Amino acid sequence: MVFQHFNLLASRTVQDNVELPLEILGVSGRDRARKALDLLDLVGLSDKAKAYPGQLSGGQKQRVGIARALAGDPKVLLSDEATSALDPETTRSVLQLLRDLNQQLGLTVLLITHEMDVVKTVCDSAALMRRGRVVESGTVRELLATPGSELAHELFPVGGTASGPDSTVVDVTFHGEAAGRPVISQLSRTYNIDISILGAAMDTVGGNQIGRMRIELPGRFEENVVPIGFLREQGLQAVVVEPEAPAVPVRTSAPLTKEAVK
């Protein structure tokens, strides 16, 4: 397990911290030292073996924590908010290390995080939890293409409301080859309609370009069935956004006065 605040023993050297799980398991001193040095080399800290935690940066401390977690040759590495105490640049380097370990060692990395950028950067699958329950789960790509997905909304928030009652707002999700094609431009030319882009968000997730866009089409939904079908034929996920109900004014009773009470 990799902890948010490192949980290293300040009185032990970096190498001794990595050796600790092996010491508990009863591994001999020579084997412990060899394994610890190999792991420190794996996480890029071979030159810090004799340093103490107080001499390291936050990112280096977390790398020591990762090396220590690998000492027992786990099949699953649990990372509990491992990057939330780090600056953005260090976070990226630690996440890249976890991705490399996943690929080189065939290691499953289970990330607990509240940072959506972490999910976008390294996760293949994700689960959204609320009040101790799993709300939704699946591959990140599947969730982004799922209408009404809360995780998709968190990863790629787009806003914007219809300019009037005689228009249709559509959320479009695109990924893969579709992300590189001028589909919205083709839609406008094919059906000779003016399209307003109300909001958009795009990023690379798991090596694939994925994004969401909220567009406004002129006319009510019945008039836009064919254009929306065109978007879906191009391999895009197109979901019509239901208009928000107008707010109902709440009447407040006038404050009582002495005359009213009488």
Secondary structure, DSSP 8 states (H G I E B T S, - for coil): -B-TT----TTS-HHHHHHHHHHHHT--HHHHHHHHHHHHHHTT-GGGTT--GGGS-HHHHHHHHHHHHHTT--SEEEEESTTTTS-HHHHHHHHHHHHHHHHHH--EEEEE-S-HHHHHHH-SEEEEEETTEEEEEEEHHHHHTSTT-HHHHHHS------SSSSEEEEEEEEEGGGGGS-HHHHHHHHHT---EEEEEEEEEETTEEEEEEEEEEES-GGGGHHHHHHHHHTT-EEEE-----------------HHHH-
